[in-house]
Every structure is written in structure tokens, then in C-alpha cells.
Amino acid sequence: MSVDVAAMPSGHEPLSETHEQRALGFWLYLMGDAVIFGLLFMTYSIMVGNTAGGPSGKTLFSLNNAALETVLLLVSSTTFGFASLASKAGSRPAVLSWLLLTFVLGAGFIFLEIREFLGLISAGAGPDRSGFLSAFFTLVGTHGTHVSVGLIWILIMSGQVLFKGLSVPVVSRLFRLGLFWHFLDIAWVGIFSVVYLPGLL
């Protein structure tokens, strides 16, 4: 485990304070992101009935696809949890393995979401078809964009773990990535509950 002492605060207390400050800053970012998703959820709730004579969620949505997406994201959150535990145990191979598995599950989620979007657009149910579909594509697409950013972040963190080891700064960044990934999991549970289940029922 290599640590760049010159780049880090001296002593354990300043280092702990730096980690806590960055964690607090990231929590503030997540709160801002939660506000954005809250506004998107509100917009969708208002626009869900504005189909402009076009198809509704009951016609368009696939419960099997949404359920599979949910399973992939929930399991990926679990595997990331194992990566976090492995980082605390100082096991670099385990961290890399769990991060790789998390990436595969997240990529599977994105694949299913893109396939759903392309299927809707090819069926003439694109975001320009109605207010309902505009709100749907915006909400779900925003979440998908966040997941894609998370996947890129996982690759970057995997490279840092591989080449820099489990230094204190790397573990600190991995902690913040975990917060981000679990937040996306919670946001998706909201989307599944507010968008897909009511739309199908």
C-alpha cells in the first residue's frame, strides 16, 4: 500500500477531518441531486395523464423488463457493498473483483434501458409524442445518465485501486462512489414504484 505522504495532511486527525469534509461536501451534492429527481418525479406525476391521445404506460411498459432492471441494480448495490468491505479489509484483488461485477451488472441495466428506449421510439412512442412520454424519457433518462457516469467512475476507481493500491485517498474516493451508487439504487426504486407499477396497473 503506497501513500503519497507529501500530498496528504500530516497526522491522523487532519486526514480524518479532510475525509469528513469531503464526505460532507458529497452529501450536499447528493441532496442537490435528490432535489432534481424530486422535481422530475413531480413533473412526471403531473404529466402522466397527458398522453395526447397516444399510448399510456399500460400499453408501453414491460413489467418483466423493469423487474429485471431492478434486480440488476439492487444486486449491483450489494456487490458494491462487498467491494467497500473488501477495501476496509485491505484486499485489493477482492475490491477489483467486486467492482468488476458491479460494473457488469450496471452495464446490463443500461443495456436494458437503452433497448427499452429504442423500442419505444421505433414504435412511435418517442419523447416528442406526448407530455407523458417527455416526462418519462426525462426522468428515466436522467437516472440512466447518472448510472452511466457511475460506470465510468467505477472504471476510474478500478484503475486507481490497481495502480495505486488501497491508499487512504483511494479508499476515501471509493466511499464517495459508494454513496453515489447506492443513491442511484434508491432513486430507481422510486422510479419503479412511481412510474412502472402504477403505469402497468
Buried (B, 14 or more C-beta within 10 A) or exposed (E): EEBEEEEBEEEEEEBEEBBEEBBEEBEEBBEEBEEEBEEBBEBBBEBBEEBEEBBBBEEBBBEEBBEBBBEBBBBBBBBBBBBBEBBEEEBBEBBBBBBBBBBBBBBBBBEBBEEBBEEBBEEEBBBEBBBBBBBBBBBBBBBBEBBBEBBEBBEEBBEBBEEBBBBBBBBBBBBBBBBBBBBBBEBBEBBBEBBBBEBBE
